Amino acid sequence: MRDEKAEAKDRAWAAEKAAPYIHARLAPIANRVEIELPDTSTIDGIKDAMAAITKAVAAGKVAPSEAQGVVSILEAQRKAIETGEILERLEALETSVNG
């Protein structure tokens, strides 16, 4: 690329290949997403919220990449609810076995 004795097309090729490593790319700007969602404190509420997000994406109100961020938050909420429910069931089983 900097070899002045090299052919111009070779230097241009080298510059093109080196450009992504030399010139930083701008980070994407996160957009704020506003979607009316139902109560997400239950599994059924999370299912309804997922359906609302899918409809918003299908209608073009929200970009798929933006919806993906909201879905990941809902997935974390779902895991927390399920973990709490499993813990309650385990404690009930232990209580019934231990009398």
C-alpha positions as CSV (number, residue, x, y, z in Angstrom):
1,M,0.0,0.0,0.0
2,R,2.8,2.4,0.8
3,D,5.3,0.9,-1.6
4,E,5.7,3.6,-4.2
5,K,7.3,1.1,-6.6
6,A,4.3,-1.2,-6.6
7,E,1.6,-0.9,-9.3
8,A,-1.3,1.4,-8.6
9,K,-3.9,-1.3,-8.7
10,D,-1.9,-3.4,-6.2
11,R,-1.7,-0.4,-3.9
12,A,-5.4,0.3,-4.2
13,W,-6.2,-3.3,-3.4
14,A,-4.0,-3.2,-0.3
15,A,-5.6,0.1,0.8
16,E,-9.1,-1.3,0.4
17,K,-8.2,-4.4,2.4
18,A,-6.5,-2.4,5.2
19,A,-9.2,0.3,5.5
20,P,-11.5,-1.6,7.9
21,Y,-8.6,-1.9,10.3
22,I,-7.3,1.6,10.0
23,H,-10.6,3.6,9.9
24,A,-12.9,3.0,12.8
25,R,-16.6,2.5,12.1
26,L,-19.2,4.4,14.0
27,A,-21.1,2.4,16.6
28,P,-24.8,2.1,15.9
29,I,-27.0,4.5,17.7
30,A,-29.6,2.8,20.0
31,N,-33.1,3.9,19.3
32,R,-35.7,4.2,22.0
33,V,-38.5,1.7,21.5
34,E,-42.0,2.5,22.7
35,I,-44.6,-0.4,22.5
36,E,-47.7,-0.8,24.5
37,L,-47.2,-4.1,26.4
38,P,-49.4,-6.0,28.8
39,D,-48.4,-6.8,32.3
40,T,-45.3,-9.0,32.2
41,S,-45.4,-10.3,35.7
42,T,-46.8,-13.7,34.6
43,I,-45.9,-16.2,31.9
44,D,-49.2,-15.5,30.1
45,G,-48.4,-11.8,30.2
46,I,-45.0,-12.4,28.7
47,K,-46.6,-14.5,25.9
48,D,-49.0,-11.7,25.2
49,A,-46.1,-9.2,25.2
50,M,-44.1,-11.3,22.7
51,A,-47.2,-11.4,20.4
52,A,-47.5,-7.6,20.7
53,I,-43.9,-7.2,19.7
54,T,-44.3,-9.5,16.8
55,K,-47.3,-7.5,15.6
56,A,-45.3,-4.3,15.9
57,V,-42.5,-5.7,13.8
58,A,-44.9,-7.1,11.2
59,A,-46.6,-3.7,11.0
60,G,-43.3,-1.9,10.5
61,K,-43.6,0.1,13.7
62,V,-40.5,-1.4,15.2
63,A,-37.3,-2.6,13.5
64,P,-36.5,-6.3,14.0
65,S,-33.2,-5.4,15.6
66,E,-34.9,-3.0,18.1
67,A,-37.5,-5.6,18.9
68,Q,-34.8,-8.2,19.6
69,G,-33.5,-6.0,22.4
70,V,-37.0,-5.9,24.0
71,V,-37.5,-9.6,23.5
72,S,-34.2,-10.3,25.4
73,I,-35.5,-8.3,28.4
74,L,-38.8,-10.2,28.3
75,E,-36.8,-13.5,28.1
76,A,-34.9,-12.5,31.2
77,Q,-38.2,-11.8,33.0
78,R,-39.6,-15.2,31.9
79,K,-36.5,-16.9,33.3
80,A,-36.9,-15.1,36.6
81,I,-40.6,-16.1,36.9
82,E,-39.9,-19.7,36.0
83,T,-37.0,-19.9,38.5
84,G,-39.3,-18.5,41.2
85,E,-42.0,-21.0,40.4
86,I,-39.5,-23.9,40.3
87,L,-38.2,-22.8,43.7
88,E,-41.7,-22.7,45.2
89,R,-42.4,-26.2,43.8
90,L,-39.2,-27.5,45.2
91,E,-39.8,-26.1,48.6
92,A,-43.3,-27.6,48.6
93,L,-41.9,-31.0,47.7
94,E,-39.3,-30.8,50.4
95,T,-41.9,-29.8,53.0
96,S,-44.2,-32.7,52.0
97,V,-41.3,-35.3,52.0
98,N,-39.9,-34.0,55.4
99,G,-43.3,-33.7,56.9
